[in-house]
């Protein structure tokens, strides 16, 4: 007698050819549907099918970015995950249903694949420990080398430039637009004024050193990179506090580490921290709330110094 199985598959952005995707997205946008598929698999007893991580993306190659966003040999399959030839057979033969079908789980037929797509984070809240552990486990060991094993007593600053455009006059705060370096400088100074003037800061960015000078010339503020994007995402999640960009890369790093995070003004801030006071929007010229400073201070007190 054949046992019929229900599967969960994160269909990542781009044209999915099952072995590789044409075009695609940055790592944060890939991890959101994957995380939803993992959460649903645990909740509804679905069998995970490995996403198509490798992608061919021309933009990073033309911009000569160090991380080409190809995602080759970055992740391995989790235990029990369907991959390789079995993945191709499963996705070719099984009936596909949308994620919304899980609103009535009993109606999802056996031997079907529930497909997760898009970057909605609506089911992520409260599952950060599951996602963090799975993300660490499936990342190739060589890419975890140098990533802090524990929390770090310093501030992380994520400056997204690369494919983000400068804001136009009158722009509403939106994704895919750059944030003025003066905003990062201001928020770093505010955090240091409350938590310690000599607190080290690590700048993670896809920009050039010259573009980052307003930050890098501040005392005890240095650029940090652990290699590919996944290495930096995991490293950022270890810091005592994060000054973030309007980027899903910041979102996922803050989420998996539950890092107290200062966000720039955004159209819609995803609330993914268990403690709502641990993530704030802070426009230029606005002071940081006392409740946020308290939480960041507690985390800092539990972290070894970056210099240790």
N, C-alpha and C positions, 0 to 999 in steps of 0.2 A: 504493500500500500504506500503510495507516494504522499509525503507530508507537504502540504502547501504552506508557503511562508509569505508574510507581508514584509515589504522592504521599505527603507527610507533612503532617498537619494537627493543630495544637494546638487542641483543643476546650476553651475556657476555661470557668471556672465560671459558672454561671447558665444560663438558658434561651437557647440559641443560635439566633437567627433568621437567622443568616448575615450580615445587615447591622448588627444590633445585638443585644446580650444583655440580658435582663431579669434584674435583680439582678446578682450577680457577686461580685467579691472585690477586695482591695487589690492594688497593683501587684506586690508580691513573689510572691503566689500566681499571678498571671497569667504572670509571666516564667519560672517553673519548668517548666511543660509546654512553653512555647515553646522554651526552651533545649534540652530533651530532643529536641524535634522537629528542631531545627537540627542537633544533633550526629548524630542518626540519619540525617538527609538526607545529610550529608557522608559518613558511614560506609557507607551502603548505596545511594548514588546515587539518592536519592528527590528528587522535585521538591516544593519547599515551596509550601504554600497559605497565604496570609495569614490569620492568626487574626482573629476578630471582636473587635477591641479595644474599640469603643464599647460602653458599657453604661449602663443606666438603674438607678441605685441611690438609694433613698430616704433611707437612714440619714444619709449625709454632708450631704444637703440639710437634713434636720430638725435636725442638730447644727450647722448653719451653718459647716461646715468650709470654709476658703478653697479647698482642693483638693476639688472635688465628686466626684472619682473617676469621671468620665464617660469619660475617655480618648478624647475627640474630637480629631482632628488632632494626635495625639501622635506616631504612628509612620507612616512611609511604607513601601511594599514594598521588599524587598531585590531586587537584580538577579536576574532569572530567576524571581521568585516569582509564583505565580498569584494574581491579584486581580481585583476588579471583576466584570464580567459573567461572565468565564471562571471565576472562583471559584464563582459560583452554579451554573453548568452542571456543573462538575466534581464538586462535592459532591452535586449532585442525582442525577447519573447513575452515578458510580463506586461500586463495591462497597466497603464499609468493613470494615476488620479492626482488631483491637486492637493496641496497641503490643507486647503479649506475643508476637504472631506473629513478631516479628523474632528470636525465639530460634532459629528455623530460617528464615533469610532467603529461601532458595530456594523455600520453600513459599508465600510471599506472591505472590498472582497479579498478573499485569500488569493495568494499568488499574484499580488498587484504591487506596484511601486508607487509610494507616496512621494511626490516631487516637491522639493523646497527651492524656491527661487526668490530673488529680490533681497533688499537689504532692510526690511522691517525687522526691528529688534523686539517685537511685542511679547515674545515668550521667553526672553533671556533672563529677566529679573529673577534673582534667587537661585540661579543654577551656575553661578560663577565658579564654584569649587569643582563641579563636574567638568566644565569647559576648560578650566585651567589645567586640571590633571590630564585630561585627554590631549590637549594641545602640547603639553610638555612631552607626554609619552610618544606621540606620533612624530614629533620633530626629530630629524636625524641627529644622532648623538654628536656628530662633528659640529653641528650648527648650534649646539647648546654649550659648547666649550667657551669659557670666558663669561657666560651669562651668570650674574650673581646668584648663588644658591639660596640666599636669604635676602631679606629686605635691606635696603641701603639707606644710610642716614644722609641723604642729600636730596636736592630738588632736580627733577627731570624737566626739561623744556623741549617740547616737540614743535619744530618750525617747519611747516609744509610749504614748500615753494614749487619746485619742479613744474608740474603741469597745471598748477593753480595760477589763475590770472590775477593781475593787480585789480583792486576794486575800482569801478567807475564812479564818477561823481553821482551821488544820490542813490547808490546801490543799497539795498537792504542787506543786512548780514546774512549771507547765504553760503552754502557749501561751494567748494571749488573756487573760492576767492581767497587771495592772500590776506593776512593780517599784518598791520604795520608792525615793524620790529619794535617801535616805541611802546606798543602795548605789552609785549613780552618783557621789555626792560622794566616797565612800571610795575608789573605784577611780581616780578622777581624781587625788586626792591621792597615791595610791600611785604612779601613773605619773609624776607630776611629781617625786616624791621621788627617783625613779631616773633620769629623763631630763632634768630641768631644772625648777626651781621656777617659772620665769617662762614656761614653755611655754604658748602660747595654746591655748584650747579653744573649739570651735564646737559649739553645741547645735542639733541638728535635731530638731524635735518637732511633733506635731499638737496639743499642749496649749497652754493659755493662759499668758501670762507669769506670772501669779500662782501657777499651779500649779508653775512651774519655779523659783521664787525660791531654794530651797536651792542650786541650781546657779548661777543667774545672778548671785547676789551674791558668788560667789567671784572673786578677782582674775583678770583677763584671760580671763574666760569670758563669751562673748556668744552671743546667739541668731543663727542664720544661716538664710536661706532663699533659694534661687535660683529659686523659683516653683513650678511643678507638681512632682508627686512624682518624675517621671523625672529632672528637673534635680537635685533633692536627692540622689537615689540615685546618680547619676553623680558628683556632687560629693563625697559621702561616700567613694566608692571611691578618691579621690585622697589621703586623709589618711595621716599617718604611723602612726596607730593609731586603733582604733575601740573605744569602750565601747558595747556593743550592747544592744538590747532582745530580748525573746522574740518576734521578728517576722520573717517571711519577707522583709520589706523590708531589715532588717539583714543577713539571710543572703545575699541577692543582691548587696547593695552590697559586703559583705566578700569575696564570691566573685569578682566581676568585677574588683576591684582587688587581690585577694590581700592585703588589709590585715591586719596583726597585730591580732587581735580578742580582747577580753575579753568573755566571755559570762556572764550570770547562770546559776545552776543551772537545768537544763532536763531535761525528760523524756528527750529524745533529741537530742543535738547532731549536726547533719549535719556530717561531716568533709569540707570542700570546699577546704582549703588544700593546696597541694603540700607544704609543710613543716608537719608536724603540730604542731610547737612554736609555730606562729604563731596558733593558736586554742586558747583555754583557757576552762574553766569556773572561776569564782572566787567562791565564796560569801562573804558578808559576814564580815569578820574574818579572812579568809585572805590571806596574802601572795601576791604575784604571783611565779611561778617565774622563776628566773634566766635560763633558756633563752629564755623569752618576752621578757624585758627586753632581752636581747642582740639578738634579731631586730628588735624595735621600734626599738632604738637605731641599728641599721644602716640601717633604712629612713629614720629621721629624719635621719641624717647625709647621706643622698643627696638630701634635699628642701631646696628653698629655704625660708627663713622665711616664715611667713604675712604678716609685715610687710614683706617685700622688694618 
